[in-house]
Amino acid sequence: MISDVKAKIKEFIMTEVSPDLHLERIDDRESLVESGIMDSLGVLKIMAFLDEAFGVDLSSGEIKLENFKDVQTICDLVEKERAS
């Protein structure tokens, strides 16, 4: 199940957050912000996507840039929220 979540997150980032970069793949631990793949608007898009795709409605305490630093961290956040 986690691989499905990860695949959907990667696909969303490549097609909706950074379509101009024409990315073929994103490494799980690649820094999304430092590498220029995602900016603050991208974080907002990801948050809306997580709510729509996975029913993950983040509380204000979870809306931190560190929770969106890479695909693996975002995936971990989704799994944590779904378990609670």
N, C-alpha and C positions, 0 to 999 in steps of 0.2 A: 504494500500500500504506500509506503514512504517513497518508493521509486516513482509511482504514479504522481504523487504530489510534486516531487522534485521535477519531473518531466513537464508537468503543467506550468510550474513556476518558470522554468527555463524558457519554455515556448512563449509565455506571456512577455517575459523580459525581451526576448529577441524580436518579437513581432509588434509589441505595443509600446514598450518603454524605450527601446533603442533601435527602431527599424532602420534608421539611416546608417547604422554601423555595419549592416549586412553580416551579422555574426552567424557563424555556422555552429559554434558550440560555446558554452560557458563552463569553466571548471567550477566544481562545487565550492571551493574555497577561494576563488578569485574575488578580490575586493571590488565590489560593484561601483562604489563611489570613486575610490582612488584610481581605478582604471578608466574612468570616464563613461562607463556603461550606464550609470544611473545617477541622477541628481535629485534634488529635493522634490521636484515634480514627479519624478519616477517613483519615489517612495510613496507619495500620495496615490499614484496609480496602482502600485502593488497593494497598498492597504485596501483600496476599493475592490481589487481583484480577489484578495484573500477572503473578504466578506462575501462576495458574490459566488465564488467558486467553491469555497470550503466552509462557509458559514462562520468564519472567524471574525468576530467583532472585537477589535483590540481596545483595551481600556487605555486611558491617558498615560498610565504608568508604563505601558508597554510600547508606546510610541517614542522610541529612541532610535537614533541612527544606528547604534550598535546592534539592534535587533534586525537590521536590514543590510548588514555589511557584506554578506555573501549568500549564495543560494542555500548552502547547508544550514546557516543560521536561520534563514527565513523558514526553511522546511522544519527545523526543530521547533520554531515558534508555533507553526501550524499544528504540529503534532501535540505540543504541550496544551494548546488551547482546545483542541478537540478532545483531549483526555479529561479536561476539567469540567 
